[in-house]
Amino acid sequence: MKKLLVLILLAASAAPAITAIPATAQTVATEQTVTFTVDNMTCALCPVTVKAAMAGVEGVRAVEIDFAARTATVVFDPATTSADAVATASANAGYPARVTG
């Protein structure tokens, strides 16, 4: 009887973990990654300003700046924002950005 109870408890505790996997997969599927070419980055403070401007857009999840390549790679939720909105935020900070490729 104890073995049956233990098996039932184990099965019940495993069910939420199995259910959680699709929710995580859906979250990842709703992210979009875009790389921008950023103009006017000439000093060490420029990438900090660009990153802050882009990260300030609602829906942006991550911003990585490559100063040497003059690019910014942004991960965002396309249901909340767009690549155009991220580029506009950078341009408003004084650093025009355009989608690469």
N, C-alpha and C positions, 0 to 999 in steps of 0.2 A: 504494500500500500504506500509506504514511504517513497519507493522508487517511482511509482506512478505520479505521485504529487510533485516530486522533484522534476520529472520530465515535463509535466504540465507547466510548472513555473518557468523552466528554461525555455520552453517553446513560447510562452507568453512574453518573456523578456526579450527574445530575439526578434519578435514581430516588429516592434518600433524601429529597430536598427535597419531592418530590410526596407521598411516604408520610408526611412529618411534618405536613402540613397537616391531615389528619383528626384526628390526636392533639391538636393545638392546639384544634381546634373542639370536641372532646369535653371538654376541660378547661374551656372557657368555658361549655359547656352545663351543667356540674355546679355552677355557682355560682348563688347566690340572693341578691338584694338586697332588704332590708327597711328601711323607715324607721320609727323609733320616736319617740314623744313621750316626753320625759324630764322628770319632775317634780323639783322642788327645786334646779334649777340657778340659783343666784342670784349667784354671784361668778365672777371670772375663772379660779379654780382648779377650779371644778366640772367644766367640760368636759374638763379634763386627767384628772381622776379617772374620769369616765364612760368616756372613750376607753380608758384603761388597763384598766379592769374588763372592758369588752367585748372589747378586743383580746386579753385573756388567756384567752378561751375557745378551746379547741382547735378548729380548723376555720375560725376567723374570719380572713379575708384582708385586710380593710380596714375602717376606721371613720372616718367624717367627721362632725364635730359642728358644728351650726349653733346657736351660743349664742343668737342673737337670736330664732330660731324655736323654741328649746328642743327640737330634734330631733337624732337620730343616725341616719345611714344606714350600714348594715352590709352588707358583702359576705361571704358565708360558704359553706362546702361543706355542703349539706344531708345528705350521706352521713355527715358527721362530727358535726354539731351541729344545733341548731334555733333558731328565733326565740325560743322559750320559754327556752332555756338562756342566750341572750344577755341577755334581759330579766331573768332571775334574777340573773345576774352584776352587772348594773347596780343592781338592787334591793339586793343584798347589800352594795354599796358605798355605799348610802344614797340612791340615785337611782332610784326606781321608774320603769320604762319599759313602755310598751305599744305594740303595733303600731299604726301610723297607718293609717286608712282601712279 
